Amino acid sequence: MFEINNRKISNDSSPYIIAELSANHCGSIENAFKTIIAAKEYGADAIKLQTYKASSMTLNCEKKDFLITDGLWKGYKLFDLYSQASTPYEWHSKLFELARKLEITIFSSPFDQDAVDLLEDLNTPAYKIASFEITDLQLIKYAASKQKPILISTGMASEEEIDDAVKVAKENGNGQILLFHCISSYPAPSKGSNIKMIKTLRKKYGLEVGLSDHTLTNTSAIAAISLGAVAIEKHFIIDKKLKGFDSSFSIDPLGLKDLKNSTHECWQALGEGNFRRPKHEQKNKVFRRSLYFIKNMKRGELISHSHIKALRPGFGLSPKFLNEIVNKKTVNKDVQIGDRVEWDLLI
């Protein structure tokens, strides 16, 4: 059973919704505060940060290797991008304090061992390994060694790389692992979401699986829940007008509310997959067909096909008994058109 802060995260519970703050504070701690408040108000179960410094991610280097030449952040030097997008370490204690005051779970994705140490000092309840870090087995080992739940995104990862990450997490942690299917494209097209991978990951690893969703709608998230996903993570921004680094593929408060409601509704609709019929369906059984007399009959007459018929409503005997009655049973008293065919009328 996977759980964070005593909240069970499984198919027996409503989907766990994680709002990803990432760079959507846009350099303002006030924006970060507002984002946490909105995440709580609009239904998120958790708010997730990213914990890194530009110097722990890359070099402050002008060489071609360190320049982004394509995609959403084209033209940025890696060091400059991470400098502007990072959540300052000195903010973390204040963000954790606010989240705990609001009673919304807060945790983070560390990107090196110093980040893990900072989060340990803040008593984080869990760790998230980002897709880009899934090959950093030393980081996974160190985070897992803290004996807390660990969430691992699988974007870009090969089967072998996922194998390695899960193995290291199991060998060094407490066994609480939640995998996230992820397409590391920003934004990601729904057409290429490969949501069926949810079932593949569950079957192969025997672990709970979620979806880290970078698409522009909630369709993929709903589909993921229908295939067994237990958690959904989406980037979250309080206002698209802020134009943060991740704003183009982030949901706003109304999008978060819809995500919460639609995934919960989908989860409720799944049911238990058994033959037991719901109580609210029972009253409509009266609209089934059942056997009724369509001719008046005298006591002792043999019932023929011309005497009874399967009709609505469903108060009479089931149509399946038709062949047991026709040309085999007589009526033990006079009956009229519209009377129900019932066993106590037959001999």
Secondary structure by P-SEA (a helix, b strand, c coil): ccccccccccccccbbbbbbccccccccaaaaaaaaaaaaaacccbbbbbbbcccccccccccccccccccccccccaaaaaaaacccccaaaaaaaaaaaaccccccccccaaaaaaaaaacccccccccccccaaaaaaaaaaaccbbbbbbccccaaaaaaaaaaaaaccccbbbbbbccccccccccccccaaaaaaaaaccbbbbbbcccccaaaaaaaaaacccbbbbbbbcccccccccccccccaaaaaaaaaaaaaaaaaccccccccccccccccccbbbbbbcccccccccccccccccccccccccccccccccccccccccccccccccccccc
